[in-house]
């Protein structure tokens, strides 16, 4: 260091000189991030080659060689010979063009498709409103109840001049959104009670809550869905029966409740003990203490993991395929059962996957942003 | 904690109050609440139970596990133990459990390696490597596993038939009947070599322990790796040589319409394994990344200041600290992989859920079938979490 200062001529002007091109700017960035050594350079070149190959291959398959629509014969059978001639060198997006209404809305009456479409928009609006911090208070509860009631009216119909649509004909994206959202809305209060119960001093309540959470978390969701589909009819008195969707909804709610309870318990544990003691010192009763002091703070702490759990459920609702409920994935799988469309599974799964990806990616980005924001005070 | 150090005032118990029969007494309130909750839940369960018993009587469904000894009559495509459709339901279910374990164990090992590699790649200084790993994690975690399994299964079915099978490497065939890879003709010498290898690992572990004890005593580090190489590699090779060094490879070959010889991997198993491994690896990558990031930069610098080499820093300083953060979420990922293997039923791999489901459809005994599924998964889950808790307790921070 001393040599440098000794040999540097005295600066005549006080203007700061810019750093050499090799230390700042794009060239420097390339050198540090892509070509910092022979190993790094080799990896960059190899990966770059593979990426270019993959992208060119994908563009060829998805756009250049792709077929976007096929003629339909007068009998209503699609002529897919052009697609079959491609032999996998190009995507047959015609299956999506032809079947997208079926995949999105299932067997819902065709001329009434605007109703499930509005339902999907309502759900998206509900998510957006719930994600805004200015609505994080009691007003959220009437908003949820109101929206979910509207959704019920739109789907069933039968009043306000809307024709009645039985539940067996619902399908596609609305089912996925209904299972995930209603599941969360019902499981959330349950999970708060269970989490409180698990931290309670009363031994019987604690044991019940621990048993519930650990039993549910120890078995796969499929076994609960099977239980809902084959065992539930045995549980109820003779002659009384509830439909399949509701049974699956109950299974998903019970499942979600156990996982959410653990998330909420994490928030309850993270709260400093002084908050509990201070609330008790104020002479508040248990429910006053919990409702006014503990839960508002604890729930705020666990919002990011709650969103992550919700993403998990959103994906897990696809499991209802196994018990034959017509959600988005089942609709996609059914769309290619038709003989003329057999063998175009990849295109359909890419389309369905993109829908899931949009929802989950938005939620996960939101949760990451929220986490950074909520942790800002810790980092200084 | 001898008596002298504790202030006697703290050891004094609060005065006992007699229970008053009043709502103002906290203990009375607690008892009332508990009796109420247990009563409500108990009566709901009793109601469901009595309904079930009544329904079973009305529908003339037999109860009990007597059906396990009856002939199953259900064909199973792949099994680790010998199985015929004429065997009992018990044996069929056992095959299912083994199939579940087969995919879970292999999946856990592969997902750990792939996930660790991707997690480290996400922290790479190379921009391209880090971004590709990040992209992979984002996409794979945002798609439902079932969708991915169906996707992989579709790809498997889209492979050409046996006659036009793809041959990426000599002796490996990829077709819509599954994968064919060369297999070693198993001889007693190989079993002996395997046992020798396990013995070598145990001996190496004992040797490393005694070397560490000696280092603790006199401060001299001792080299473990020459002994490790000799015991783990040398011993099996020697055993194998002594027993005649049999080395016969069974190459798969196309005969007629299908393959003969070699080891085959069914398309269902391959699709399930690829799906589970790639999906779980995305989650494990995040766990590993968080674990490595949790180690303070000062720990790296301090270790380098002590003159340790890069590998030593990783092995002695960083890894032990990162593992403490990694192990608990890793456990839940292993559990998730095992539970997710139940999705096999959607693509026709015959795991325990699939076989139990067929069983309950054939016998009509739904309750027993689902009880078996739950029991198997609870046992597996509890075993994994017990083992991981033991391992976690072993590496946890020892505080005074």
Interface residues (C-beta under 8 A of the other chain):
Chain A: X32 X33 X34 X36 X40 X43 X44 X47 X48 X51 X88 X201 X202 X203 X204 X205 X208 X215 X217 X218 X219 X220 X221 X222 X223 X226 X227 X230 X231 X233 X234 X235 X236 X237 X238 X311 X315 X316 X318 X319 X321 X322 X329 X333 X343 X345 X346 X349 X352 X353 X356 X357 X360 X361 X364
Chain B: X30 X33 X34 X37 X38 X41 X48 X51 X52 X54 X55 X56 X58 X125 X126 X127 X128 X129 X132 X138 X139 X141 X142 X143 X144 X145 X146 X147 X150 X151 X154 X155 X157 X158 X339 X340 X342 X343 X345 X346 X353 X357 X360 X366 X367 X370 X373 X374 X377 X378 X381 X382
